[in-house]
């Protein structure tokens, strides 16, 4: 069953989304060649706690950090490390969530480190555009798979491939709630979207069509061929007035 939030719960998630967007903006501003990913993790955790919230990811199923920092061929769940320094030309995906007032929000961006290749920029920009394609169809009365189809069809048209092993999800009292939202599939299937649903839509896109694999750390997911990947995510709320992108912008 897909949880439906009350107006009061939506207000809390809306406030949380503004805080998370502000945190991500400050972390992105700190990304530069030579920096290590543990510094970015510490910055994000400090900002989250200063805002009266807790990092959603830290300790979740044993995950050791507040942020996932995934570089280049790493799709998701990369673990921050003081020994992992950013280099000019890298693509870095930052995925972070927070919990405040009993409710989670979740957000991801992919950021170029210095100057990146044209193919890397195409991947990054196409992934972000696919997210907005999905948000446009996430309207009351449509179905969950309409979101999936919007992502997959756009990505395919860009000559790229979605990650099939990991999906978007509902979010609220739990970090991961129903429904699961794959990043590809036919339209017109699955539950109907209704007012009060809150969804974390997160296209993960790569340059190859090989299955992903998990590294020995049991967390970091990488592409099958070592090719680049990108990841964008927003938490959105469905309302009678339209889609509210909770993690867009920040104070």
C-alpha positions as CSV (number, residue, x, y, z in Angstrom):
1,X,0.0,0.0,0.0
2,X,1.3,3.4,-0.9
3,X,1.3,5.8,2.1
4,X,-0.5,9.1,1.6
5,X,0.7,12.0,3.6
6,X,-1.4,14.5,5.6
7,X,-1.2,18.2,4.9
8,X,0.8,18.5,8.1
9,X,3.2,15.8,7.1
10,X,3.7,17.4,3.7
11,X,4.6,20.7,5.4
12,X,7.3,18.9,7.4
13,X,8.7,17.3,4.3
14,X,8.5,20.6,2.4
15,X,10.7,22.2,5.2
16,X,13.0,19.2,5.2
17,X,13.3,19.5,1.4
18,X,14.4,23.1,1.6
19,X,17.0,22.2,4.2
20,X,18.4,19.3,2.2
21,X,18.6,21.4,-1.0
22,X,20.6,24.0,0.9
23,X,22.9,21.3,2.3
24,X,23.5,19.9,-1.2
25,X,24.2,23.4,-2.6
26,X,26.9,24.0,0.0
27,X,28.5,20.5,-0.6
28,X,28.5,21.1,-4.3
29,X,30.2,24.5,-3.8
30,X,33.0,22.6,-1.9
31,X,33.7,20.2,-4.8
32,X,37.1,20.9,-6.4
33,X,40.1,18.9,-7.7
34,X,42.3,17.8,-4.9
35,X,39.5,17.6,-2.3
36,X,38.7,14.2,-0.7
37,X,35.3,12.8,-0.4
38,X,35.4,12.4,3.4
39,X,35.5,16.2,3.7
40,X,32.3,16.5,1.7
41,X,30.7,13.8,3.9
42,X,31.7,15.6,7.1
43,X,30.4,19.0,5.7
44,X,27.1,17.5,4.8
45,X,26.6,15.8,8.2
46,X,27.5,19.0,10.0
47,X,25.1,21.1,8.0
48,X,22.3,18.5,8.5
49,X,22.7,18.4,12.2
50,X,23.0,22.1,12.5
51,X,19.6,22.3,10.8
52,X,18.1,20.1,13.6
53,X,18.0,17.0,11.4
54,X,19.7,13.6,11.2
55,X,21.4,12.1,8.2
56,X,19.0,9.4,6.8
57,X,21.8,7.2,5.4
58,X,24.2,7.0,8.3
59,X,23.7,3.6,10.0
60,X,21.0,2.6,7.5
61,X,21.5,-1.1,7.0
62,X,25.0,-0.5,8.3
63,X,26.0,2.2,5.8
64,X,28.9,4.1,7.4
65,X,28.5,7.7,6.2
66,X,26.0,10.5,5.9
67,X,26.5,10.8,2.1
68,X,27.0,8.5,-0.8
69,X,29.9,9.8,-3.0
70,X,30.1,7.9,-6.3
71,X,32.8,8.7,-8.8
72,X,32.9,8.0,-12.5
73,X,32.0,4.3,-13.0
74,X,30.4,4.2,-9.6
75,X,26.7,4.3,-10.0
76,X,25.5,4.6,-6.4
77,X,26.4,3.9,-2.8
78,X,30.1,5.0,-3.1
79,X,31.6,5.4,0.4
80,X,33.4,8.6,1.2
81,X,37.1,8.2,2.0
82,X,39.9,10.5,3.1
83,X,42.1,8.7,0.6
84,X,39.7,9.3,-2.4
85,X,40.8,12.6,-3.9
86,X,38.9,14.3,-6.7
87,X,40.7,14.8,-10.0
88,X,40.0,17.2,-12.8
89,X,37.6,15.5,-15.3
90,X,35.9,13.3,-12.7
91,X,32.1,13.0,-12.5
92,X,30.9,12.9,-8.8
93,X,27.5,11.9,-7.8
94,X,26.3,13.1,-4.3
95,X,23.3,11.3,-2.8
96,X,22.1,12.4,0.6
97,X,18.9,12.2,2.7
98,X,17.8,13.7,6.0
99,X,15.3,13.0,8.7
100,X,13.5,15.6,10.8
101,X,10.1,15.5,12.5
102,X,9.9,11.8,11.8
103,X,10.0,12.3,8.0
104,X,12.7,11.7,5.4
105,X,13.6,13.5,2.1
106,X,16.2,12.3,-0.4
107,X,18.2,14.0,-3.2
108,X,21.0,13.3,-5.6
109,X,23.1,15.4,-8.1
110,X,26.0,14.6,-10.4
111,X,28.6,17.3,-10.6
112,X,31.6,17.8,-12.9
113,X,35.0,18.2,-11.2
114,X,36.8,20.8,-13.1
115,X,36.6,20.4,-16.9
116,X,35.0,17.1,-18.1
117,X,34.7,15.5,-21.5
118,X,31.8,16.2,-23.9
119,X,30.6,12.6,-23.4
120,X,30.6,13.0,-19.6
121,X,28.7,16.3,-19.9
122,X,26.2,14.6,-22.3
123,X,25.6,11.8,-19.8
124,X,25.2,14.2,-16.9
125,X,22.9,16.6,-18.7
126,X,20.8,13.8,-20.2
127,X,20.3,12.2,-16.8
128,X,19.1,15.4,-15.3
129,X,16.7,16.0,-18.2
130,X,15.3,12.5,-17.8
131,X,14.4,13.4,-14.2
132,X,12.4,16.4,-15.3
133,X,10.7,14.3,-18.0
134,X,9.6,12.0,-15.1
135,X,8.5,14.9,-12.9
136,X,6.3,16.3,-15.7
137,X,4.2,13.1,-15.9
138,X,4.1,12.5,-12.1
139,X,0.6,13.8,-11.9
140,X,-2.6,12.7,-10.2
141,X,-4.4,10.0,-12.2
142,X,-1.3,8.8,-14.1
143,X,0.3,5.5,-13.2
144,X,3.6,4.7,-11.6
145,X,5.0,3.2,-14.8
146,X,4.3,6.5,-16.7
147,X,7.2,7.9,-14.6
148,X,9.4,4.9,-15.5
149,X,8.6,5.1,-19.2
150,X,9.3,8.9,-19.3
151,X,12.8,8.2,-17.9
152,X,13.6,5.2,-20.0
153,X,12.3,6.5,-23.3
154,X,14.2,9.8,-23.0
155,X,17.5,8.1,-22.0
156,X,17.2,5.6,-24.9
157,X,16.7,8.5,-27.3
158,X,20.0,10.0,-26.0
159,X,21.9,6.8,-26.8
160,X,22.4,5.9,-23.1
161,X,21.1,3.2,-20.8
162,X,19.3,3.2,-17.5
163,X,20.4,1.2,-14.5
164,X,17.7,-1.6,-14.1
165,X,18.9,-3.1,-10.8
166,X,18.1,0.0,-8.6
167,X,14.9,2.1,-8.5
168,X,13.2,5.1,-7.1
169,X,10.7,4.8,-4.3
170,X,8.1,6.3,-2.0
171,X,9.5,8.2,1.0
172,X,8.2,9.5,4.3
173,X,8.2,7.8,7.7
174,X,10.5,5.3,6.2
175,X,13.4,6.1,3.9
176,X,12.1,3.6,1.3
177,X,8.4,3.1,1.0
178,X,6.1,1.8,-1.7
179,X,5.9,2.2,-4.6
180,X,9.1,1.1,-6.3
181,X,9.7,3.2,-9.3
182,X,11.9,1.5,-12.0
183,X,13.7,3.8,-14.5
184,X,12.3,2.0,-17.6
185,X,9.2,0.1,-18.6
186,X,5.9,0.5,-20.5
187,X,3.5,3.3,-19.7
188,X,0.0,2.8,-18.2
189,X,0.9,0.1,-15.6
190,X,0.9,-0.1,-11.8
191,X,-0.9,2.0,-9.2
192,X,-2.5,5.3,-10.0
193,X,-0.9,8.4,-8.6
194,X,-2.9,10.2,-6.0
195,X,-2.7,13.4,-4.0
196,X,-0.6,13.1,-0.9
197,X,1.9,10.6,-2.4
198,X,5.6,11.6,-1.9
199,X,8.1,10.0,-4.3
200,X,11.8,10.0,-4.6
201,X,12.4,9.8,-8.4
202,X,16.0,8.9,-9.2
203,X,17.2,8.1,-12.7
204,X,20.6,6.3,-12.7
205,X,22.1,6.3,-16.2
206,X,25.2,4.8,-17.8
207,X,27.0,4.5,-21.1
208,X,26.9,0.7,-21.3
209,X,24.1,-1.8,-21.2
210,X,25.9,-4.4,-19.1
211,X,24.7,-5.4,-15.6
212,X,26.1,-3.5,-12.7
213,X,28.1,-5.2,-9.9
214,X,28.8,-4.5,-6.3
215,X,32.4,-4.1,-5.1
216,X,33.9,-6.0,-2.2
217,X,32.9,-3.2,0.3
218,X,29.4,-4.6,-0.2
219,X,28.1,-1.1,-1.0
220,X,29.6,0.5,-4.0
221,X,27.7,-0.3,-7.3
222,X,29.8,0.1,-10.5
223,X,29.0,-0.2,-14.2
224,X,29.7,-3.5,-15.9
225,X,32.4,-2.2,-18.3
226,X,33.9,0.6,-16.1
227,X,32.1,3.3,-18.2
228,X,30.7,6.4,-16.7
229,X,27.4,6.7,-14.7
230,X,25.3,9.6,-13.5
231,X,22.5,10.0,-10.9
232,X,20.0,12.7,-10.2
233,X,17.1,12.6,-7.7
234,X,14.4,14.8,-6.3
235,X,11.7,14.2,-3.7
236,X,8.4,15.3,-5.0
237,X,4.9,15.6,-3.5
238,X,1.7,15.1,-5.5
239,X,-0.9,17.7,-4.6
240,X,-4.2,18.9,-6.1
241,X,-2.4,22.0,-7.3
242,X,0.3,20.0,-9.1
243,X,3.7,18.5,-8.5
244,X,5.7,20.1,-5.6
245,X,9.4,19.5,-6.0
246,X,10.4,19.5,-2.3
247,X,14.1,19.4,-2.8
248,X,14.4,22.1,-5.4
249,X,16.1,25.3,-4.2
250,X,17.1,26.1,-0.6
251,X,17.3,28.9,1.9
